[in-house]
């Protein structure tokens, strides 16, 4: 499997598809890499066991289209365990990562950046160009 979905703006997020489960509700396991440059350096994050329902990708794509038309206020992509959330609104894009690191501690990260109509369109183009093996 060598499929990769990349959302470059604004946080440079890549989803490298590792495993596909085609059952009643199709899903996939992904390695997620995030790279974000900030004023004092670069932040990077990587997770190797993040699962998504393919319907989450379809719904996110539909929500982005509606967001561009002004029919909804936010489009959200979230993994099955709610460790990874990507929210696009008219005025901002937010990435939230929640990572349990042991029985007693967790790591959380929230990145937010202003956005534009063109940036939302760019993210939609990335999704539209991603080959969806689950769509017949």
N, C-alpha and C positions, 0 to 999 in steps of 0.2 A: 504494500500500500504506500503510495507516494503522493497522496493528495494533500494540498496545503491551502488553507484559507488565510489570507493576510489582509488585515485592516490597518493600513498605514497611518491614517490620520485620526487623532493626533498622537496616539500612544505607541504605535508600531507593535501590533499584536499579531502573532502568527499562531495558527491552529494546525499542527501537523497530525493528520489522521493516522492512528496506529492500529485501530481495530474497528470492525464494523459488525454490528449485530442486526441482522435483518429478520426480525420477528414481527409480531402483530404491530408493535410500535418500534420502528427502526431507530437505532441509536449508534453512536460511535464514541470511541475513546480517543482522546487527543492529548498531545503534548502541547502545552501553551507556553509561549515565550512572550514576554513583554519587555520592551526597551523604551525608556523615556529619558530624554536629556533635560536636565534642569540647570539652574544657574550655577550650581557648584559641582556638577558632574553628571553621572548617568545612573539611573536606577534600572536594574534588571530583575526579572522574576521568571522562574520556570517551574512548571508543574507537569508531571508525567502521567497522571491518572485522572483526567477530567473528562466526564461523560456528558454528552448532550443527546437529547432526542432530536432526530432530524426535523421533527415538527417545530422545534424551537427555532431552528434556522429559517424555516418557511414563515413562521409567525413574525419573526424579527424583520424579515424582508418585507412582508405585508405592512407591518407597522411603520417602517421607514417610508414606504410609499405614501401612507396616510399622513405621516408627519409632514412630508413635503407639501401635501395638499391642504394642510391645516385641519385635518379631521381628527387627529389625536395630539396629545401634548407630549408623549414620550414613547420611544421604542426601546424595548429591553431584551437583551440576550442574556440568558442565565443558564448555568449548567444544572444537571440533575440534583446535585448536592447543595446547591446555593453557595458554593465557594467562590464562584466567579460571576460577576454581574457587570454588564456593560449597558449604560443608559444613555440614550441620545435624546436630547430635548431641543427645542427651537434655539435656545440660547447657550447651551452647554453640553459637553460630553463628559460622562463620569464613568470611571472604572473603579469597581470595588472588589477587593480580593480578601477573602477570609480563609485562613489556613490554620487548622488545628495542628499544633506542633508537638503536643504531648497531652497527657490526661489533665494537666493543670494549667496549660498556657495555650494561647492562640496568637497568631500574627494577623493583623488587619492592615489594609492599605486602602486609601481612597485617593484617587487622582481626579481632578476636575479641571477642564479647560473650556474657555469660551469657544463657540463654534459659529459656523456660517451655513447658509443654505447650500453653498458649493461643497462644503465638507460633508454635509449629510448626503448630497448627491454622490460624492466620491465613495463613501462607504456603501451606498446602495449599488453602485457599479461593481465594486469588489464582490459583493454577494451575488449579483446577477451573473457575473462571469465565472463563479465557482461551479465546477461540474457536480451536479446533484445526482448521484447514482440512484437515489431512492425515487426520483421522479420518472415515471414511465411515459 
